[in-house]
């Protein structure tokens, strides 16, 4: 009932927010987060779970476009912590972005830090999550921005909104999972279950009572806010016997796309319209999520399900024996509504179908010319085992990851602070290679025999304010070809091109979409392929780019870039706040 309460509270906040008057003057909305332990039971397993305000998932942040936001985070645990407001641009306010040792030192035990920023020119569904170690396994929630104008998509009156956060549950302590992975050099243990709003559903042991249910009426239109907050999994998501219409991704409106299912990567959000059948009175339909798999590493081949529950005389109570028996039979059909775990063709079709709305009110501001192009490989690596150690990765080695064969190392102090104070010696260097250091058949090499040891460092590159930047992410076949969801902090970007195999700088740009490419903050680079993104680099500060599969970021699949101050006062990084945590 506590987790059902999360949905009710979140829905109430959403409905309440729509009633809030909005005026041209900025409103400041204040929130207080306590990072604390809470005893939680799932799968007949009770453990201390890291939460915000004792809620799992955490509380929804609901604001309006143009609002000033202040969120005081108090650390009530013994370990350090930070919070990231995923997808928020943080214009000139990089101090509030959140990644530990990149834009701030962590918040120490028994200390607080207030994240202050303004929500400018953004509206829609985003998320927030911890950005220290693997804490975001359970520390996450919805971040909803209501627009100044009415929604640009049709579909009639929206009856209500249904936030659905996809996640994972570990019976183990995820902190120990991460430590064991780095100690042994092996891959991490997989999660024990997938969750919908923190609930595994009846396909898992002891979980019939922990099942998400969305109550709807016939003949109505509902707005589904789908958020993937999982640590290490991309998901297929579907609702049986219903068509879903994509109208927004990563808080950017899209051309409407009808689909029976979606693929959503960690850190991505997808807003959907769901129209209920006007002829139904009563009945239930599956809501299901299962992983999309492009890796050779072990994974949990299971499915989390909930129910879309129509109101009506024929509907029995959710806790009745008849309902439980019917649900057990219904869940047997999950494979009929979801793509196969390995269905890369579906992922490609779905990704290709997403286009920016590109209307007069919401134009697509993709750069048609560029000032700089950076090409970087995204690789998993096998590292030789250090002397006198036992390594449990493939062939007695260790797993790492890299971009242009540089495995990112977080320094002991904040990169942004050292950059602002001009004390960068020993913290980072500006020599990230802007092309692969070794040219080869990136997606055609032997997965194991030609795998390279990576180098380690904190290497960034810098661009002038206002630069039109293109980054090409080139996958490799080291260990295996794999889909990598890349997240860029501080900026949205436009996915102008993607393909399989190796990027051809002479031929591929001619096929770019420079009219209505999707605008995102996180994009899944195709397995065994590449993706080209373009950025209007107009946000001064230090910005993190990393794979949103947490195991890969931990192994070093990350980089950073600096946008220098512009010539005007309004184009410069703000001063650090007085309560900025110190290392």
GUMARMAR-179828 format. One record per residue (C-alpha): z, y, x; residue number from 1. Coordinates in nm, 3 decimals. Each point is the difference from the previous one (the first is absolute). Layout:
<rs>
<<Z,Y,X>,NUM>;
...
</rs>
This chain:
<rs>
<<0.000,0.000,0.000>,1>;
<<0.063,0.236,0.293>,2>;
<<-0.362,-0.031,0.110>,3>;
<<-0.125,0.042,-0.356>,4>;
<<0.208,0.314,0.012>,5>;
<<-0.204,0.116,0.300>,6>;
<<-0.315,-0.012,-0.212>,7>;
<<0.169,0.173,-0.293>,8>;
<<0.143,0.273,0.223>,9>;
<<-0.331,0.048,0.181>,10>;
<<-0.189,0.016,-0.329>,11>;
<<0.254,0.246,-0.137>,12>;
<<-0.042,0.219,0.309>,13>;
<<-0.377,-0.012,-0.040>,14>;
<<0.016,0.094,-0.369>,15>;
<<0.261,0.266,0.069>,16>;
<<-0.213,0.149,0.277>,17>;
<<-0.296,0.040,-0.233>,18>;
<<0.217,0.216,-0.224>,19>;
<<0.110,0.229,0.279>,20>;
<<-0.156,0.346,-0.029>,21>;
<<-0.224,0.088,0.290>,22>;
<<-0.056,0.357,0.107>,23>;
<<-0.182,0.160,0.289>,24>;
<<0.323,0.072,0.185>,25>;
<<0.114,-0.284,0.223>,26>;
<<0.286,-0.215,-0.120>,27>;
<<0.238,-0.168,0.243>,28>;
<<0.097,-0.355,-0.094>,29>;
<<0.296,-0.153,0.178>,30>;
<<0.096,-0.363,0.045>,31>;
<<0.270,-0.189,0.190>,32>;
<<-0.059,-0.339,0.162>,33>;
<<0.285,-0.215,0.127>,34>;
<<-0.125,-0.277,0.227>,35>;
<<0.251,-0.277,-0.062>,36>;
<<0.051,-0.375,-0.031>,37>;
<<0.003,-0.165,-0.341>,38>;
<<0.069,-0.363,-0.090>,39>;
<<-0.315,-0.135,-0.170>,40>;
<<-0.090,-0.349,-0.123>,41>;
<<-0.351,-0.146,-0.016>,42>;
<<-0.118,-0.364,0.017>,43>;
<<0.364,-0.115,-0.038>,44>;
<<0.070,0.178,0.328>,45>;
<<0.248,0.288,0.021>,46>;
<<-0.006,0.235,0.296>,47>;
<<0.073,0.355,0.108>,48>;
<<-0.322,0.194,-0.053>,49>;
<<-0.078,0.342,0.144>,50>;
<<-0.062,0.243,-0.287>,51>;
<<-0.009,0.365,-0.100>,52>;
<<0.277,0.089,-0.246>,53>;
<<0.061,-0.371,-0.056>,54>;
<<-0.337,-0.040,-0.175>,55>;
<<-0.268,-0.258,0.077>,56>;
<<-0.269,0.128,-0.010>,57>;
<<0.128,0.348,0.070>,58>;
<<-0.002,0.299,-0.237>,59>;
<<-0.328,0.166,-0.095>,60>;
<<-0.066,0.351,0.128>,61>;
<<-0.174,0.195,-0.277>,62>;
<<-0.135,0.350,0.070>,63>;
<<-0.282,0.237,-0.095>,64>;
<<-0.291,0.117,0.210>,65>;
<<0.112,0.318,0.177>,66>;
<<0.370,-0.087,0.002>,67>;
<<0.228,0.045,0.297>,68>;
<<0.193,-0.320,0.065>,69>;
<<0.335,-0.051,0.172>,70>;
<<0.130,-0.354,0.046>,71>;
<<0.333,-0.037,0.177>,72>;
<<0.028,-0.343,0.163>,73>;
<<0.349,-0.118,0.095>,74>;
<<0.026,-0.304,0.225>,75>;
<<0.288,-0.222,-0.113>,76>;
<<-0.082,-0.299,0.220>,77>;
<<0.075,-0.071,0.365>,78>;
<<-0.368,-0.001,0.104>,79>;
<<-0.234,0.297,0.037>,80>;
<<-0.247,0.081,-0.278>,81>;
<<-0.283,0.234,-0.106>,82>;
<<-0.206,0.046,-0.318>,83>;
<<-0.377,0.063,-0.017>,84>;
<<-0.169,0.165,-0.298>,85>;
<<-0.313,-0.208,0.019>,86>;
<<-0.320,0.194,-0.068>,87>;
<<0.167,0.342,-0.026>,88>;
<<-0.199,0.232,0.226>,89>;
<<0.304,0.186,0.132>,90>;
<<-0.207,0.310,0.069>,91>;
<<0.169,0.177,0.296>,92>;
<<0.316,-0.204,-0.075>,93>;
<<-0.045,-0.298,0.230>,94>;
<<0.377,0.002,0.057>,95>;
<<0.028,-0.158,-0.346>,96>;
<<-0.257,-0.276,0.051>,97>;
<<0.250,-0.266,0.101>,98>;
<<-0.133,-0.255,0.256>,99>;
<<0.280,-0.066,0.248>,100>;
<<-0.056,0.142,0.350>,101>;
<<-0.337,0.145,-0.103>,102>;
<<0.096,0.301,-0.213>,103>;
<<0.378,-0.029,0.012>,104>;
<<0.292,-0.176,0.159>,105>;
<<0.164,-0.242,-0.245>,106>;
<<0.286,0.097,-0.229>,107>;
<<0.311,-0.146,0.159>,108>;
<<0.278,-0.178,-0.182>,109>;
<<0.213,0.226,-0.223>,110>;
<<-0.240,0.291,0.050>,111>;
<<-0.244,0.173,-0.237>,112>;
<<-0.338,0.168,0.023>,113>;
<<-0.179,0.199,-0.270>,114>;
<<-0.375,-0.050,-0.017>,115>;
<<-0.160,0.326,-0.119>,116>;
<<-0.367,0.033,-0.086>,117>;
<<-0.241,0.140,-0.256>,118>;
<<-0.237,-0.210,-0.210>,119>;
<<-0.328,0.186,0.039>,120>;
<<-0.339,-0.096,-0.145>,121>;
<<0.113,-0.356,-0.074>,122>;
<<0.058,-0.182,-0.325>,123>;
<<0.037,-0.362,-0.104>,124>;
<<0.177,-0.315,0.120>,125>;
<<0.148,-0.034,0.349>,126>;
<<0.308,-0.172,0.141>,127>;
<<0.290,0.054,0.233>,128>;
<<0.152,-0.257,0.237>,129>;
<<0.222,-0.039,0.304>,130>;
<<-0.183,0.049,0.330>,131>;
<<0.242,-0.152,0.247>,132>;
<<-0.022,-0.359,0.118>,133>;
<<-0.073,-0.233,-0.299>,134>;
<<0.226,0.185,-0.243>,135>;
<<-0.283,0.068,-0.243>,136>;
<<0.018,-0.368,-0.103>,137>;
<<0.240,0.120,-0.272>,138>;
<<0.030,0.378,0.043>,139>;
<<-0.288,0.138,-0.205>,140>;
<<-0.088,0.166,-0.329>,141>;
<<-0.262,0.192,-0.197>,142>;
<<-0.093,0.361,0.072>,143>;
<<-0.175,0.147,-0.305>,144>;
<<-0.166,0.343,-0.003>,145>;
<<-0.103,0.145,-0.336>,146>;
<<-0.313,0.218,0.010>,147>;
<<-0.034,0.366,-0.095>,148>;
<<-0.301,-0.084,-0.216>,149>;
<<-0.048,-0.278,-0.251>,150>;
<<-0.132,-0.335,0.121>,151>;
<<-0.378,0.005,0.063>,152>;
<<-0.057,-0.351,-0.133>,153>;
<<-0.065,-0.088,-0.362>,154>;
<<0.150,-0.283,-0.201>,155>;
<<0.190,0.175,-0.273>,156>;
<<0.369,0.074,-0.017>,157>;
<<0.207,-0.182,0.263>,158>;
<<0.279,-0.178,-0.182>,159>;
<<0.224,-0.032,0.304>,160>;
<<0.001,-0.076,0.371>,161>;
<<0.097,-0.327,0.168>,162>;
<<0.089,0.011,0.371>,163>;
<<-0.041,-0.338,0.170>,164>;
<<0.113,-0.029,0.363>,165>;
<<-0.114,-0.309,0.188>,166>;
<<0.238,-0.126,0.266>,167>;
<<0.152,-0.297,0.181>,168>;
<<0.336,-0.175,0.006>,169>;
<<0.155,-0.166,0.303>,170>;
<<0.300,-0.228,-0.025>,171>;
<<0.049,0.075,0.371>,172>;
<<0.112,0.334,0.138>,173>;
<<-0.331,0.175,0.082>,174>;
<<0.162,0.171,0.298>,175>;
<<0.060,-0.345,0.149>,176>;
<<-0.356,-0.104,-0.087>,177>;
<<-0.134,0.292,0.202>,178>;
<<0.239,-0.060,0.292>,179>;
<<-0.090,-0.370,0.017>,180>;
<<-0.371,0.083,-0.002>,181>;
<<0.034,0.240,0.293>,182>;
<<0.238,-0.228,0.189>,183>;
<<-0.223,-0.307,-0.012>,184>;
<<-0.344,0.164,-0.005>,185>;
<<-0.091,-0.209,-0.303>,186>;
<<-0.113,0.110,-0.345>,187>;
<<0.269,0.093,-0.255>,188>;
<<0.143,-0.215,-0.274>,189>;
<<-0.176,0.059,-0.329>,190>;
<<0.172,0.135,-0.310>,191>;
<<0.142,-0.242,-0.257>,192>;
<<-0.151,0.171,-0.306>,193>;
<<-0.215,0.285,-0.123>,194>;
<<0.138,0.242,-0.255>,195>;
<<-0.102,0.231,-0.284>,196>;
<<0.248,0.289,-0.015>,197>;
<<0.240,-0.211,0.205>,198>;
<<-0.028,-0.306,-0.229>,199>;
<<-0.161,-0.327,0.120>,200>;
<<-0.082,-0.152,-0.340>,201>;
<<0.020,-0.355,-0.141>,202>;
<<-0.216,-0.177,0.260>,203>;
<<0.284,0.026,0.252>,204>;
<<0.332,-0.193,-0.003>,205>;
<<0.277,0.146,-0.217>,206>;
<<-0.219,0.295,-0.097>,207>;
<<-0.080,-0.039,-0.370>,208>;
<<0.251,0.274,-0.080>,209>;
<<-0.137,0.216,0.284>,210>;
<<-0.337,0.060,-0.164>,211>;
<<-0.167,0.337,-0.048>,212>;
<<-0.113,0.074,-0.358>,213>;
<<-0.203,0.302,-0.115>,214>;
<<0.021,0.062,-0.375>,215>;
<<-0.314,0.142,-0.165>,216>;
<<-0.147,0.069,-0.343>,217>;
<<-0.344,-0.110,-0.118>,218>;
<<-0.291,0.243,0.015>,219>;
<<0.158,0.238,0.252>,220>;
<<-0.085,0.125,0.349>,221>;
<<0.251,-0.041,0.283>,222>;
<<0.003,0.145,0.351>,223>;
<<0.095,-0.260,0.261>,224>;
<<0.122,0.137,0.332>,225>;
<<-0.044,-0.289,0.247>,226>;
<<0.172,0.039,0.338>,227>;
<<-0.009,-0.250,0.286>,228>;
<<0.330,0.040,0.185>,229>;
<<-0.019,-0.342,0.167>,230>;
<<0.080,-0.033,0.368>,231>;
<<-0.270,-0.243,0.110>,232>;
<<-0.226,-0.086,-0.295>,233>;
<<-0.310,0.128,-0.174>,234>;
<<-0.017,-0.102,-0.366>,235>;
<<-0.238,-0.085,-0.278>,236>;
<<0.132,0.131,-0.332>,237>;
<<-0.119,-0.071,-0.355>,238>;
<<0.105,-0.009,-0.366>,239>;
<<-0.139,-0.296,-0.192>,240>;
<<-0.253,0.069,-0.279>,241>;
<<-0.004,0.373,0.075>,242>;
<<-0.244,0.227,0.180>,243>;
<<0.149,0.246,0.247>,244>;
<<-0.163,0.339,0.062>,245>;
<<0.061,0.156,0.342>,246>;
<<0.037,0.379,-0.034>,247>;
<<0.192,0.093,0.314>,248>;
<<0.079,-0.140,0.345>,249>;
<<0.257,0.139,0.245>,250>;
<<0.058,0.299,-0.232>,251>;
<<-0.370,0.098,-0.007>,252>;
<<-0.211,-0.021,-0.316>,253>;
<<-0.297,-0.239,0.006>,254>;
<<-0.304,-0.069,-0.210>,255>;
<<0.121,-0.251,-0.264>,256>;
<<-0.059,-0.365,0.098>,257>;
<<0.059,-0.293,-0.236>,258>;
<<0.125,-0.318,0.162>,259>;
<<0.185,-0.321,-0.085>,260>;
<<0.211,0.019,0.318>,261>;
<<0.072,0.227,0.295>,262>;
<<0.086,-0.047,0.366>,263>;
<<0.272,0.232,0.123>,264>;
<<0.124,0.021,0.360>,265>;
<<0.350,0.096,0.115>,266>;
<<0.045,0.375,-0.034>,267>;
<<-0.281,0.036,-0.252>,268>;
<<0.038,0.107,-0.361>,269>;
<<-0.243,-0.058,-0.286>,270>;
<<0.029,0.165,-0.341>,271>;
<<-0.155,-0.196,-0.287>,272>;
<<-0.071,0.048,-0.368>,273>;
<<0.079,-0.305,-0.213>,274>;
<<-0.114,-0.001,-0.363>,275>;
<<0.181,-0.249,-0.220>,276>;
<<-0.182,-0.207,-0.263>,277>;
<<0.017,0.179,-0.338>,278>;
<<-0.014,-0.330,-0.190>,279>;
<<0.305,-0.166,0.156>,280>;
<<0.342,-0.014,-0.155>,281>;
<<0.237,-0.170,0.238>,282>;
<<-0.073,-0.224,0.296>,283>;
<<0.035,0.017,0.379>,284>;
<<-0.244,0.020,0.291>,285>;
<<0.050,-0.068,0.368>,286>;
<<0.048,0.276,0.254>,287>;
<<-0.056,-0.164,0.339>,288>;
<<-0.010,0.079,0.371>,289>;
<<-0.093,-0.237,0.283>,290>;
<<-0.090,0.066,0.366>,291>;
<<-0.345,0.067,0.138>,292>;
<<-0.009,-0.193,0.326>,293>;
<<-0.225,0.069,0.298>,294>;
<<0.229,-0.129,0.276>,295>;
<<0.057,-0.335,0.170>,296>;
<<0.375,0.066,0.002>,297>;
<<0.216,-0.187,-0.252>,298>;
<<0.047,0.168,-0.338>,299>;
<<0.184,-0.060,-0.325>,300>;
<<-0.265,-0.142,-0.236>,301>;
<<0.179,0.090,-0.322>,302>;
<<-0.037,0.238,-0.292>,303>;
<<0.234,0.247,-0.166>,304>;
<<-0.049,0.032,-0.374>,305>;
<<0.130,0.217,-0.279>,306>;
<<-0.109,0.052,-0.359>,307>;
<<-0.180,0.260,-0.207>,308>;
<<0.181,-0.040,-0.332>,309>;
<<-0.158,0.121,-0.325>,310>;
<<0.231,0.119,-0.275>,311>;
<<-0.034,-0.160,-0.343>,312>;
<<0.155,-0.239,-0.250>,313>;
<<-0.124,-0.305,0.191>,314>;
<<0.176,0.098,0.322>,315>;
<<0.313,-0.204,0.068>,316>;
<<0.290,0.139,0.208>,317>;
<<-0.064,-0.019,0.375>,318>;
<<0.313,-0.215,0.052>,319>;
<<-0.081,-0.254,-0.272>,320>;
<<-0.074,-0.366,0.080>,321>;
<<-0.341,0.028,-0.166>,322>;
<<-0.094,0.297,0.219>,323>;
<<0.119,-0.177,0.317>,324>;
<<-0.205,-0.312,-0.078>,325>;
<<-0.309,0.204,-0.082>,326>;
<<0.039,0.200,0.320>,327>;
<<0.023,-0.318,0.210>,328>;
<<-0.328,-0.119,-0.149>,329>;
<<-0.165,0.342,0.036>,330>;
<<0.083,0.029,0.369>,331>;
<<-0.206,-0.311,0.071>,332>;
<<-0.314,0.213,-0.049>,333>;
<<0.067,0.252,0.279>,334>;
<<-0.287,-0.126,0.216>,335>;
<<-0.244,0.069,-0.283>,336>;
<<0.066,0.376,-0.001>,337>;
<<0.032,0.068,0.374>,338>;
<<-0.260,-0.025,0.277>,339>;
<<0.044,-0.276,0.256>,340>;
<<0.237,0.090,0.286>,341>;
<<-0.294,0.001,0.245>,342>;
<<-0.249,0.190,-0.219>,343>;
<<-0.126,0.262,0.246>,344>;
<<-0.317,0.044,-0.207>,345>;
<<0.207,0.125,-0.295>,346>;
<<0.192,0.235,0.232>,347>;
<<-0.326,0.142,0.134>,348>;
<<-0.149,0.053,-0.347>,349>;
<<0.316,0.164,-0.127>,350>;
<<0.032,0.227,0.305>,351>;
<<-0.365,0.104,-0.026>,352>;
<<0.043,0.090,-0.368>,353>;
<<0.261,0.271,0.064>,354>;
<<-0.151,0.350,0.017>,355>;
<<0.152,0.347,-0.004>,356>;
<<-0.020,0.178,-0.334>,357>;
<<-0.187,0.287,0.164>,358>;
<<0.016,0.233,-0.299>,359>;
<<-0.004,0.379,-0.005>,360>;
<<0.377,0.007,-0.054>,361>;
<<0.067,-0.276,0.253>,362>;
<<-0.275,0.022,0.264>,363>;
<<-0.051,-0.251,0.278>,364>;
<<0.054,0.204,0.318>,365>;
<<-0.135,-0.255,0.247>,366>;
<<-0.109,0.150,0.335>,367>;
<<-0.377,-0.035,0.028>,368>;
<<0.004,0.085,0.371>,369>;
<<0.258,-0.090,0.263>,370>;
<<0.148,0.155,0.313>,371>;
<<0.137,-0.322,0.148>,372>;
<<-0.043,-0.374,-0.044>,373>;
<<0.265,-0.245,0.119>,374>;
<<-0.083,-0.370,0.001>,375>;
<<0.295,-0.234,0.030>,376>;
<<0.032,-0.376,-0.010>,377>;
<<0.278,-0.146,-0.214>,378>;
<<0.111,-0.326,0.154>,379>;
<<0.259,-0.269,0.007>,380>;
<<0.077,-0.108,0.356>,381>;
<<0.142,-0.294,0.191>,382>;
<<0.223,0.118,0.283>,383>;
<<0.091,-0.216,0.295>,384>;
<<0.360,-0.116,-0.020>,385>;
<<0.228,0.188,0.244>,386>;
<<0.158,-0.207,0.281>,387>;
<<0.310,-0.200,-0.090>,388>;
<<-0.054,0.040,-0.374>,389>;
<<-0.103,-0.242,-0.274>,390>;
<<-0.270,0.137,-0.228>,391>;
<<-0.082,-0.168,-0.330>,392>;
<<-0.329,0.170,-0.076>,393>;
<<-0.330,-0.185,0.025>,394>;
<<-0.037,-0.199,0.323>,395>;
<<0.342,0.108,0.128>,396>;
<<-0.080,0.372,-0.011>,397>;
<<0.119,0.300,-0.203>,398>;
<<-0.167,0.176,-0.291>,399>;
<<-0.064,0.372,0.026>,400>;
<<-0.249,0.241,-0.155>,401>;
<<-0.188,0.305,0.122>,402>;
<<-0.248,0.279,-0.061>,403>;
<<-0.255,0.034,0.281>,404>;
<<0.215,-0.252,0.185>,405>;
<<0.302,0.235,-0.001>,406>;
<<0.308,-0.141,-0.169>,407>;
<<0.194,0.297,-0.139>,408>;
<<0.354,0.049,0.128>,409>;
<<0.242,0.228,-0.185>,410>;
<<0.181,0.228,0.248>,411>;
<<0.379,0.049,-0.007>,412>;
<<-0.037,0.350,-0.150>,413>;
<<-0.221,0.161,-0.264>,414>;
<<-0.362,0.061,0.107>,415>;
<<-0.030,0.299,-0.235>,416>;
<<0.314,0.165,0.134>,417>;
<<-0.103,-0.051,0.362>,418>;
<<-0.345,0.143,-0.080>,419>;
<<0.147,0.300,-0.182>,420>;
<<0.242,0.073,0.286>,421>;
<<-0.272,-0.065,0.262>,422>;
<<0.215,-0.265,0.167>,423>;
<<-0.248,-0.287,-0.004>,424>;
<<0.047,-0.146,0.348>,425>;
<<0.112,-0.360,-0.029>,426>;
<<-0.043,0.004,-0.379>,427>;
<<-0.374,-0.026,-0.060>,428>;
<<-0.337,0.068,0.158>,429>;
<<-0.323,0.137,-0.145>,430>;
<<-0.230,-0.263,0.147>,431>;
<<-0.062,-0.240,-0.286>,432>;
<<-0.348,-0.141,0.070>,433>;
<<-0.248,0.140,-0.251>,434>;
<<-0.225,-0.303,0.044>,435>;
<<0.079,-0.366,0.067>,436>;
<<0.078,-0.036,0.373>,437>;
<<-0.208,-0.318,0.011>,438>;
<<-0.319,-0.047,-0.200>,439>;
<<-0.061,-0.354,-0.129>,440>;
<<-0.096,-0.192,-0.312>,441>;
<<0.313,0.113,-0.184>,442>;
<<-0.024,-0.233,-0.298>,443>;
<<-0.181,-0.283,0.176>,444>;
<<0.219,-0.088,0.298>,445>;
<<0.196,-0.322,0.019>,446>;
<<0.328,0.059,-0.188>,447>;
<<0.214,-0.145,0.278>,448>;
<<-0.177,-0.056,0.330>,449>;
<<-0.117,0.362,0.039>,450>;
<<0.313,0.167,-0.135>,451>;
<<0.121,0.285,0.220>,452>;
<<0.351,0.096,0.102>,453>;
<<0.077,0.340,-0.146>,454>;
<<0.135,0.305,0.179>,455>;
<<0.307,0.182,-0.128>,456>;
<<0.052,0.372,-0.045>,457>;
<<0.052,0.304,-0.222>,458>;
<<-0.348,0.145,0.017>,459>;
<<-0.138,0.258,-0.244>,460>;
<<-0.305,0.223,-0.028>,461>;
<<-0.017,0.361,-0.117>,462>;
<<-0.245,0.203,-0.211>,463>;
<<-0.033,0.369,-0.079>,464>;
<<0.115,0.127,-0.338>,465>;
<<-0.280,-0.033,-0.255>,466>;
<<-0.189,-0.267,0.193>,467>;
<<-0.222,-0.237,-0.193>,468>;
<<0.116,-0.332,0.139>,469>;
<<-0.158,-0.343,-0.038>,470>;
<<0.188,-0.317,0.093>,471>;
<<-0.173,-0.337,0.006>,472>;
<<0.239,-0.295,-0.026>,473>;
<<-0.169,-0.304,0.155>,474>;
<<0.150,-0.342,-0.074>,475>;
<<-0.009,-0.276,0.258>,476>;
<<0.009,-0.379,-0.014>,477>;
<<0.286,-0.034,0.248>,478>;
<<0.226,-0.274,-0.144>,479>;
<<-0.196,0.032,-0.326>,480>;
<<-0.195,0.252,-0.203>,481>;
<<0.234,0.168,-0.245>,482>;
<<0.021,0.276,-0.259>,483>;
<<0.213,0.292,0.126>,484>;
<<0.132,0.271,-0.238>,485>;
<<0.007,0.317,0.214>,486>;
<<0.216,0.295,-0.110>,487>;
<<-0.044,0.357,0.124>,488>;
<<0.299,0.234,-0.025>,489>;
<<-0.035,0.369,-0.085>,490>;
<<-0.357,-0.015,-0.128>,491>;
<<-0.216,-0.163,-0.262>,492>;
<<-0.329,-0.132,0.131>,493>;
<<-0.343,-0.098,-0.135>,494>;
<<-0.130,-0.353,0.052>,495>;
<<-0.362,0.087,0.076>,496>;
<<-0.110,-0.343,0.119>,497>;
<<0.104,-0.360,0.049>,498>;
<<-0.162,-0.327,0.088>,499>;
<<0.032,-0.340,0.163>,500>;
<<-0.063,-0.070,0.368>,501>;
<<-0.017,0.273,0.264>,502>;
<<-0.042,0.371,-0.071>,503>;
<<-0.335,0.138,0.120>,504>;
<<0.035,0.369,0.085>,505>;
<<-0.377,0.044,-0.011>,506>;
<<-0.075,-0.168,-0.333>,507>;
<<0.312,-0.019,-0.218>,508>;
<<0.063,0.374,-0.050>,509>;
<<-0.337,0.026,-0.173>,510>;
<<0.146,-0.217,-0.279>,511>;
<<0.317,0.207,-0.046>,512>;
<<0.098,0.115,-0.348>,513>;
<<0.041,0.376,0.038>,514>;
<<-0.019,0.071,-0.375>,515>;
<<0.292,-0.175,-0.171>,516>;
<<0.186,-0.223,0.251>,517>;
<<0.349,-0.109,-0.103>,518>;
<<0.279,0.230,0.117>,519>;
<<0.311,-0.189,0.107>,520>;
<<0.302,-0.006,0.229>,521>;
<<-0.012,-0.378,0.063>,522>;
<<-0.312,-0.215,0.028>,523>;
<<-0.046,-0.371,0.063>,524>;
<<-0.249,-0.037,0.286>,525>;
<<-0.223,-0.299,-0.090>,526>;
<<0.080,-0.332,0.161>,527>;
<<-0.232,-0.046,0.297>,528>;
<<-0.144,0.346,-0.046>,529>;
<<0.045,0.375,0.032>,530>;
<<0.070,0.313,-0.201>,531>;
<<-0.086,0.363,0.071>,532>;
<<0.222,0.277,-0.137>,533>;
<<-0.031,0.377,0.013>,534>;
<<0.291,0.242,0.004>,535>;
<<0.028,0.374,-0.047>,536>;
<<0.260,0.046,0.275>,537>;
<<0.168,0.306,-0.151>,538>;
<<0.366,-0.099,0.015>,539>;
<<0.174,0.101,0.326>,540>;
<<0.240,-0.251,0.151>,541>;
<<0.028,-0.353,0.134>,542>;
<<-0.131,-0.275,-0.226>,543>;
<<0.038,-0.376,0.009>,544>;
<<-0.285,-0.246,-0.067>,545>;
<<0.100,-0.364,-0.039>,546>;
<<-0.064,-0.330,-0.169>,547>;
<<0.208,-0.029,-0.316>,548>;
<<0.064,-0.368,0.062>,549>;
<<0.342,0.055,0.154>,550>;
<<-0.023,-0.295,0.239>,551>;
<<-0.313,0.154,0.154>,552>;
<<0.160,0.344,0.038>,553>;
<<0.300,-0.163,0.167>,554>;
<<-0.238,-0.173,0.241>,555>;
<<-0.158,0.338,0.083>,556>;
<<-0.301,0.045,-0.231>,557>;
<<0.044,0.376,-0.019>,558>;
<<-0.098,0.329,0.158>,559>;
<<0.058,0.370,-0.056>,560>;
<<-0.186,0.328,0.008>,561>;
<<0.089,0.366,0.023>,562>;
<<-0.151,0.282,-0.202>,563>;
<<0.058,0.323,0.190>,564>;
<<0.117,0.319,-0.167>,565>;
<<-0.268,0.220,-0.152>,566>;
<<-0.044,0.371,0.077>,567>;
<<0.178,0.124,-0.314>,568>;
<<0.375,-0.016,-0.073>,569>;
<<-0.080,-0.209,-0.311>,570>;
<<-0.171,-0.256,0.226>,571>;
<<0.294,-0.077,0.226>,572>;
<<0.271,-0.265,-0.006>,573>;
<<0.322,0.128,-0.156>,574>;
<<0.317,0.018,0.206>,575>;
<<0.218,-0.312,0.002>,576>;
<<0.277,0.004,-0.263>,577>;
<<0.357,0.055,0.112>,578>;
<<0.116,-0.343,-0.114>,579>;
<<-0.279,-0.190,0.179>,580>;
<<0.160,-0.321,0.137>,581>;
<<0.048,-0.028,0.374>,582>;
<<-0.059,-0.309,0.212>,583>;
</rs>
